[in-house]
Amino acid sequence: MENNNIEWLQCLPEHPKLEEKEVFLLENFRKNYNVSNKNFGLAVLGSEEFSLRVQKYSYDINKEKYPNKSEFEILKIILSSRYFEESDEIIDGIMKSINTFEDLCEYVKKRDQQESFQHKSMALDHLINSVIAGELDKNKNQK
């Protein structure tokens, strides 16, 4: 299966990329659930695991790009780029409760859950998160 022929991948950022096996499994789930490419792409983009992967990628890139910046400054850059529509005052207020990368991820997760206005299929969300987290492979190897 050629990844460049899978429409829903166009909804995702260029980086981080999903692995071939993840794309294969996710595309099979999309077809089985008969979900449109656009809606499936948005579901993957909005999934907790993909969001975590995006935050980790952004963290790594910014640590490399700005080696002299403090951890706090790196976290603030990531938060500001994620919520670019927010004012500096709002970002500063949010940053009062963020001390670690894990705090940032937890904030993004909670905010995404609060802002989610689409009805989601819990089963589909679980499958997407399981594929991206590699849990399906883990379960398969344990049997």
Secondary structure as GFF3:
##gff-version 3
##sequence-region A 1 143
A	DSSP	three_ten_helix	3	5	.	.	.	ID=ss1
A	DSSP	three_ten_helix	7	11	.	.	.	ID=ss2
A	DSSP	alpha_helix	20	33	.	.	.	ID=ss3
A	DSSP	alpha_helix	37	45	.	.	.	ID=ss4
A	DSSP	alpha_helix	48	65	.	.	.	ID=ss5
A	DSSP	alpha_helix	71	82	.	.	.	ID=ss6
A	DSSP	alpha_helix	88	95	.	.	.	ID=ss7
A	DSSP	alpha_helix	101	115	.	.	.	ID=ss8
A	DSSP	alpha_helix	122	133	.	.	.	ID=ss9
A	DSSP	alpha_helix	135	142	.	.	.	ID=ss10
###
